[in-house]
Every structure is written in C-alpha cells, then in structure tokens.
Amino acid sequence: MVASNFRILVVEDERDIAEQIARRLESEGWEVRQVHDGLEAVSEARDFAPDAVVLDVMLPGIDGL
C-alpha cells in the first residue's frame, strides 16, 4: 500500500469514470480529490497540492492539454 499522506487529484468530466478511478486509488491508500472541469482543476491543484494528477485531455473550461 501507498503511504496515506500521498495525494492525487483526479480531473475527469465523466463523473462515473472519475468515481471509479478515485475508488481504486483510495483502495491503494491514496488521498484522492475529484474535480470535473479544467477551471476547478487549477484551483484544486493550488489548494490541495497533489503529488500526482490523473488528467483527462478533453475537459470543459480549460482542457487537459
């Protein structure tokens, strides 16, 4: 298992997919937060300071490219 202090941000506009990814990562011990558009991702990345980001490419607001 991963140490529980590692953080990952899931950025995915398809909520069902984001939830599946988050559940799997949480089962491995990650602290996970989800957002569903590019603008939210920028704000949450600043506040949450994740160690890693799972980033969808085609997002509303600002895309993942």
N, C-alpha and C positions, 0 to 999 in steps of 0.2 A: 504493500500500500504506500501511497504517496503521503508525505508528512502533511498534516492538516492545515499548516499555515500557507501552503501554496494556493494561489488564487488564479482562476481562469474566467475570462469573460467570453460568453457565447453571444455572437451577434448574428442573428438569423431572423428574417422576417416571417418565415413559416413557423408559427408558434408550436405546432405539434413536433416538428423536427427539432426546434430549439429545446423543447422539454425532454425529448428522448436523449439528445446529446448531454444535456445537463444531468439527467438522472444517472447516466452511465459514468460520467466524470465524478459525480458525487459518490457513487458506489466505490470508486477508487481512492476516495479520501480528499478530493479537491474541494475547495470552497468555490462555488460557482454562482455567478450572476448572469442573468439573461437580459438582453435588450433586443429591440425588433426593428430599429432603423439606424441609419448612419449617424444622424444627429445625436440620438441617445447614446450611441457607442462612444462618440468623442467625449461627451460629458461624463459618462460612467467610467471610462478609462482613466480620466483625470482623478475622479473621486475614489475609485476602487483600487487603482494601481495594480492591475493584474500582472502575474508572472508570464501568462500566455493568453492569446486571444484566438478563438475559433471564429473566423470571419467569412461570412457569405459575400460573394462578389456582387450580386445584383440586389441592392438594398434601396428602400425608399429614403428620400432625404439626400444622403451622400452615399454613393456606392462604395463597395469594399476595395475598389481599385485605387 
